[in-house]
Amino acid sequence: MSIGGMIHRAADSEGYEQARRIKPFIVIGAIFVWSCWNSLTEFRYLIWGQKTTASIVQDFDAMGRERPIRSKGGLVKVSFTDGGEIRKHSISIPASVDLGAGQIEVEYLANSSTSPRLPGEHNWISLCVVLGSGVAVAWLGRGVLAEAREYSSGQRKRPRR
């Protein structure tokens, strides 16, 4: 414990304990907000994602140089229509995906500049972090709210100094 923490504890022991109890709530709340922000695109894909067949326009090697379209994956530039607009994006394709036909199915967000992706490439980790941290915030928040209710109802009062 730091010297500042010892002084705070000696001067206001009840306030020190309250601050100690609320710190995990603040940390997990920050993780929850951060994970919500990072998984926003994933939620958008789950709700509004559309599938289409895209034509492969260019193929690139590992150094980013253009090469003829091959039958293995890598970085490729695809072209597809979104309504009346033709969109072109570079996406990474695993080697297990066959590019022999010169077309590939992609999932995209309509009227958005967000890059398309292969169908089924969901980021489940970010969604699990949102769910887990949301449950933790609710669980820790219930204790904070219960203590706030005690003070507001007059059942528990801090001693005056």
ChimeraX attribute file (.defattr): number of C-alpha atoms within 10 A of each C-alpha:
attribute: neighborCount
match mode: 1-to-1
recipient: residues
	/A:1	5
	/A:2	7
	/A:3	8
	/A:4	9
	/A:5	11
	/A:6	13
	/A:7	12
	/A:8	15
	/A:9	14
	/A:10	11
	/A:11	12
	/A:12	14
	/A:13	13
	/A:14	14
	/A:15	13
	/A:16	16
	/A:17	12
	/A:18	12
	/A:19	11
	/A:20	11
	/A:21	14
	/A:22	14
	/A:23	12
	/A:24	15
	/A:25	20
	/A:26	14
	/A:27	12
	/A:28	19
	/A:29	19
	/A:30	14
	/A:31	17
	/A:32	21
	/A:33	13
	/A:34	13
	/A:35	20
	/A:36	20
	/A:37	13
	/A:38	14
	/A:39	19
	/A:40	13
	/A:41	15
	/A:42	19
	/A:43	16
	/A:44	12
	/A:45	19
	/A:46	12
	/A:47	10
	/A:48	12
	/A:49	18
	/A:50	15
	/A:51	15
	/A:52	14
	/A:53	14
	/A:54	20
	/A:55	19
	/A:56	21
	/A:57	17
	/A:58	17
	/A:59	21
	/A:60	19
	/A:61	13
	/A:62	8
	/A:63	7
	/A:64	10
	/A:65	9
	/A:66	14
	/A:67	11
	/A:68	10
	/A:69	17
	/A:70	15
	/A:71	14
	/A:72	14
	/A:73	18
	/A:74	19
	/A:75	19
	/A:76	22
	/A:77	18
	/A:78	23
	/A:79	19
	/A:80	20
	/A:81	14
	/A:82	15
	/A:83	9
	/A:84	6
	/A:85	9
	/A:86	9
	/A:87	16
	/A:88	17
	/A:89	16
	/A:90	18
	/A:91	16
	/A:92	14
	/A:93	17
	/A:94	12
	/A:95	11
	/A:96	10
	/A:97	13
	/A:98	15
	/A:99	20
	/A:100	12
	/A:101	11
	/A:102	15
	/A:103	16
	/A:104	18
	/A:105	16
	/A:106	20
	/A:107	20
	/A:108	23
	/A:109	20
	/A:110	16
	/A:111	10
	/A:112	9
	/A:113	10
	/A:114	11
	/A:115	13
	/A:116	25
	/A:117	21
	/A:118	17
	/A:119	15
	/A:120	8
	/A:121	9
	/A:122	14
	/A:123	12
	/A:124	11
	/A:125	11
	/A:126	18
	/A:127	18
	/A:128	13
	/A:129	17
	/A:130	21
	/A:131	15
	/A:132	13
	/A:133	21
	/A:134	19
	/A:135	14
	/A:136	17
	/A:137	20
	/A:138	14
	/A:139	12
	/A:140	19
	/A:141	17
	/A:142	13
	/A:143	14
	/A:144	15
	/A:145	11
	/A:146	11
	/A:147	14
	/A:148	12
	/A:149	13
	/A:150	12
	/A:151	13
	/A:152	11
	/A:153	9
	/A:154	9
	/A:155	9
	/A:156	12
	/A:157	10
	/A:158	10
	/A:159	7
	/A:160	4
	/A:161	5
